[in-house]
């Protein structure tokens, strides 16, 4: 079967599918586990770190919106770098970095899910991890509409858990308003502002995922309209929800106590409602397994795209004629996640994944600047952003990396 006649991905995803996928890959394990670490570093100022991270992400989201409508293909970051620099090795390396970050993140979430599931199912952790990874891998191999609709349903459940905390906080919390002055540190307190800056790097991990929307742009019915709106809605909803949840958490539970908890949001929910930890623990299971499946979907699309661009073996670029999904590439990702989850201790993932992602973001912003510099006229049929957007995206990502390096 020739390249021209073999099955391709089909454009079947709507804005609803895209937003549910974006929220599913963004909101999840990050916020459920990072609240305690953020409180340990920034105390009552932790919500500001999440808002700062959202600003950094927002600048680069504009860059992704334009590049995603210019090149609505899988393995998007690699395609952008290739279009800008015309270096196949650099574009291939960029794609593999994206795959590596997603694989490590998916493996860590898999290990985390075993801890939650183990409360309800008394089996060895390795058995739980293997069962969860293989089950989610099978779902990831279904058609795009089926697998993303399944992930979307779990997204509704995991966001529902956060909304329960939000509702409980609002119902119980006159303190949410009366203690607002504690949110903003004094301007002459450099230690507090330094803590917020360093916590922002940690908070970036909780936002990682929105950029994966570009990797399903090849399957969107109308990427020119759908992709920019999906990016905007995903980031906006995530930022508002995160800031509110973190503020409720630090008001409901002293930051020092929150930092010591292995299940910080479950503790917050228990403190607000008096209900047992297992209630939110069940929702956390949904959040973690949802994080696994959306990572698998993305990894499969990136590997497929790299193979389709000629950077990886052709086998990974094959699309199943029935499901119209890159099953071989997806199974490769499932196997990599399973090996990492079972065989390698993963520490410091959040910060290292954030550093790697920020480096990729810097490269993508630089790619758009280079593409714009080479153009004499504005292209038609593209979501266009001013040049200051990728400049701001490059500046904010590099600045956050420097703050981390110097800190």
Secondary structure as UniProt FT lines:
FT   TURN            3..5
FT   HELIX           15..26
FT   HELIX           29..42
FT   HELIX           43..45
FT   HELIX           46..70
FT   HELIX           76..85
FT   HELIX           88..120
FT   HELIX           125..140
FT   HELIX           144..172
FT   HELIX           175..178
FT   HELIX           180..183
FT   TURN            187..188
FT   HELIX           190..207
FT   TURN            208..209
FT   HELIX           210..219
FT   TURN            221..222
FT   HELIX           223..252
FT   HELIX           255..260
FT   HELIX           264..273
FT   HELIX           277..308
FT   TURN            309..310
FT   HELIX           314..317
FT   TURN            321..323
FT   HELIX           327..343
FT   HELIX           349..374
FT   HELIX           387..406
//
